[in-house]
Amino acid sequence: MKYLALIILFSFFLNSNAYGCENKPFITSQTGDGKSFGLFADAKYFKGAPEWNITSDEPPLSISSAVEIVNSWAESFYQKYDKVKIENIRIQSPWCMGDKVWVYVFTLQPEIDGNPVFGSQYLAAVTMSGELIEPREVESK
């Protein structure tokens, strides 16, 4: 019976870590008014996502494909702005996903009438399977 309990506990631990850290963002940012936004590694984004060994392989999703995905999303998500530029791109492994799961993280900068709109909440991520991760407000405790 003791072994059965250990097996169940161990399998629960594997499942909860293998497919995301549902309630904790892997990136957070705070706006000037104190609101926090984050990118969450929900399991739905990573099921079936290819693993990537960064020391020996090229990324499963090209950077140009990831840029196309985020640009298409930003055009509809940030409709009130004239345009949205990509300010920064980095590749990151979410802390809760292990070292073979990676995402492209984009910092974006919207513009209105040619003037940049500054804010740390303008971000998104794209998984190596092409799933887009939208920013969500992080609930304060």
N, C-alpha and C positions, 0 to 999 in steps of 0.2 A: 504494500500500500504506500509506503514511504517513497518507493521508486516511481510509482505511478504519479504521485503528486509532484515529484521533481520533473518528470517528463512533461507533464501538463504545464507546469510553470516555465520550463525551458522553452517549450514550443510557443507559448504566449509571448515570451521575451523575443524570440526570433521573429515572429510575425509582426510585432509592434515596431521593431527596429528595421526590419527589412523593407517595409513599404512606407516609411515616412514618420514624421514626427508631427502628427495631426494638429496639435494645439499649441505648438511652439514655433515661432518663425525662425528661419535660418538667417534672415537678414531683417533688421529693423531700422527705422529712421524716425526722427521726431521733427515735427514742424514747429514753426515759431510760436504757434498758439498752444503747444503742448500735446497735440494729438500724435499718436504713434501709428506708423504703418509698417507692414511687414510682408515678406514673402514666405508662404507656408509650404512645406514639403508634404502636401496631402498625398496619400497613397494613390489616388486616382491619376495623378500626373506621372507616376513612375512605374505602374504595372506594365510590364512588357518593354520597359525602356532598356536599351542596350547598355551593357557595361562598357567602360572605356579604360584601358590601361594607358595612362598618359605617358609612360616611359617608352612605349614601343609601338603605339598605333596612332593613326590620325583620328580626329573626332568623328564619331558616327554621323553627326549632323554638321554640315559645313557652316562656317560663320556667315556666309552670304545667305544661306537658307534661313538661319536664325534671324538675321537682319530683316529679311523679307517678312517673316512671321510677325516680328514685333512691330514693324512699320505698319503692316496691315491692321493689326490689333489697335495700335495707338491712334490710327486715323478714326476709328469708330469710338474708341473708349474716351478719347479727349476731344470730342467734337466741338466744344466751345472755343477751342484755340484755333488760330489760323494754320499753324503747322506745329509739328513736334519733331525735334531733332534728337538724334542719338548723341549723347554727350560722352558716354563712356561705356565700354564693353569689357567684361572680365569673365573668366571661367572659374567657377567655384564648385567645390564639393560641399553640399549641405552637411553640416556637422553631424547630423543624425542618420546619414544614409550610407556611410562607409566610403572607402577611398576609390571605388570603381564607378560611382554615380556622380555625374557632373552636370552642371547647368551653365548656360550663358546668362550672365546678369547684366541688364541694361540700365543705365542711368539716363533719363530722358530730360529734355528741356523744351517745354512748350513755348510758343511765341504768340503774342497778340500785337497786331499792327507793327510787326518787325521788332518788337521789344521782348526780350527774354523774360519768362516768368520763373522765378527761382523758388525752389522747394525740394526738400529731400524725399517727398512722397511720390515723385514721378519716377517709378522704377517698374521693372518687369523682369521675368526670367523665362528662358526657353530650355526645356529638357532636351537631351540628345535624341529623343524620339519625336521632337517637334511640338510637344505640348507647351502651351503658354501658361505661365503662372502670373496671375494678376495680383497687384498689391491689395491688401485688405487692412482695414483699421484694426489695430491691436487693442483689445479691451483692457482698460486699466483695472488694476486690482485694488 
